[in-house]
Amino acid sequence: VPQQPPSSSITNSSATYPYVIAGDEAFYLSQNVFRPYGGKILNHKKKVFNYRLSRARRYIDCCFGILVSKWRILIRI
């Protein structure tokens, strides 16, 4: 079982938050994996969560795209 990094605080905050993985439907459920709610009939909170998770994944994909374009060696990863 891999070790999880300890929770850390966000800048200028005393609250600590765990590290999480923003995944899609292909990821298995785990304590530190966020994946979207399934189904078509969702309440407002679940729709907002799915939207924000989707937006976070888009930003992460763009960041990796920028890194790959800067350092071509990362294409192999």
C-alpha positions as a Markdown table, in Angstrom:
| # | Residue | x | y | z |
|---|---|---|---|---|
| 1 | Val | 0.0 | 0.0 | 0.0 |
| 2 | Pro | 1.6 | 3.3 | -1.1 |
| 3 | Gln | 2.1 | 6.0 | 1.5 |
| 4 | Gln | -0.2 | 9.0 | 1.3 |
| 5 | Pro | 1.4 | 12.4 | 1.8 |
| 6 | Pro | 0.4 | 14.2 | 5.0 |
| 7 | Ser | -2.3 | 16.8 | 4.9 |
| 8 | Ser | -1.1 | 20.4 | 4.5 |
| 9 | Ser | -2.5 | 23.9 | 4.9 |
| 10 | Ile | -3.3 | 26.3 | 2.1 |
| 11 | Thr | -1.5 | 29.6 | 2.1 |
| 12 | Asn | -2.7 | 32.0 | 4.9 |
| 13 | Ser | -4.9 | 29.4 | 6.4 |
| 14 | Ser | -4.7 | 27.3 | 9.5 |
| 15 | Ala | -7.0 | 24.5 | 8.2 |
| 16 | Thr | -5.3 | 21.4 | 6.7 |
| 17 | Tyr | -6.6 | 19.6 | 3.7 |
| 18 | Pro | -5.6 | 16.2 | 2.3 |
| 19 | Tyr | -4.1 | 15.7 | -1.1 |
| 20 | Val | -6.6 | 14.3 | -3.6 |
| 21 | Ile | -6.6 | 12.9 | -7.2 |
| 22 | Ala | -9.1 | 14.5 | -9.6 |
| 23 | Gly | -10.2 | 11.5 | -11.8 |
| 24 | Asp | -12.9 | 10.5 | -14.2 |
| 25 | Glu | -15.3 | 7.5 | -14.3 |
| 26 | Ala | -12.4 | 5.1 | -15.0 |
| 27 | Phe | -10.8 | 5.6 | -11.6 |
| 28 | Tyr | -11.8 | 3.3 | -8.8 |
| 29 | Leu | -13.3 | 4.9 | -5.6 |
| 30 | Ser | -10.9 | 5.6 | -2.9 |
| 31 | Gln | -10.6 | 7.9 | 0.1 |
| 32 | Asn | -8.4 | 10.4 | -1.9 |
| 33 | Val | -9.9 | 10.1 | -5.4 |
| 34 | Phe | -12.5 | 12.5 | -6.6 |
| 35 | Arg | -14.7 | 11.3 | -9.4 |
| 36 | Pro | -17.9 | 12.7 | -10.8 |
| 37 | Tyr | -21.3 | 11.5 | -9.7 |
| 38 | Gly | -23.0 | 9.3 | -12.3 |
| 39 | Gly | -26.5 | 9.4 | -13.7 |
| 40 | Lys | -28.6 | 12.0 | -15.4 |
| 41 | Ile | -30.9 | 13.1 | -12.6 |
| 42 | Leu | -28.6 | 14.9 | -10.1 |
| 43 | Asn | -29.4 | 17.5 | -7.5 |
| 44 | His | -27.8 | 21.0 | -7.7 |
| 45 | Lys | -24.9 | 20.2 | -5.3 |
| 46 | Lys | -23.9 | 17.2 | -7.3 |
| 47 | Lys | -24.1 | 19.1 | -10.6 |
| 48 | Val | -21.9 | 21.8 | -9.2 |
| 49 | Phe | -19.4 | 19.3 | -7.9 |
| 50 | Asn | -19.3 | 17.6 | -11.3 |
| 51 | Tyr | -18.8 | 20.9 | -13.1 |
| 52 | Arg | -16.0 | 22.0 | -10.7 |
| 53 | Leu | -14.3 | 18.7 | -10.9 |
| 54 | Ser | -14.5 | 18.8 | -14.7 |
| 55 | Arg | -13.0 | 22.4 | -14.7 |
| 56 | Ala | -10.2 | 21.3 | -12.4 |
| 57 | Arg | -9.3 | 18.4 | -14.7 |
| 58 | Arg | -9.3 | 20.7 | -17.7 |
| 59 | Tyr | -6.8 | 23.0 | -15.9 |
| 60 | Ile | -4.6 | 20.0 | -15.0 |
| 61 | Asp | -4.6 | 18.8 | -18.6 |
| 62 | Cys | -3.7 | 22.2 | -19.9 |
| 63 | Cys | -0.8 | 22.4 | -17.4 |
| 64 | Phe | 0.5 | 19.0 | -18.5 |
| 65 | Gly | 0.2 | 20.1 | -22.1 |
| 66 | Ile | 2.3 | 23.2 | -21.4 |
| 67 | Leu | 4.9 | 21.1 | -19.5 |
| 68 | Val | 5.1 | 18.6 | -22.4 |
| 69 | Ser | 5.6 | 21.4 | -25.0 |
| 70 | Lys | 8.4 | 22.9 | -22.9 |
| 71 | Trp | 10.1 | 19.6 | -22.0 |
| 72 | Arg | 9.6 | 17.0 | -24.7 |
| 73 | Ile | 11.0 | 14.2 | -22.5 |
| 74 | Leu | 7.7 | 14.2 | -20.6 |
| 75 | Ile | 5.9 | 12.9 | -23.7 |
| 76 | Arg | 7.2 | 9.4 | -22.8 |
| 77 | Ile | 5.5 | 9.5 | -19.4 |
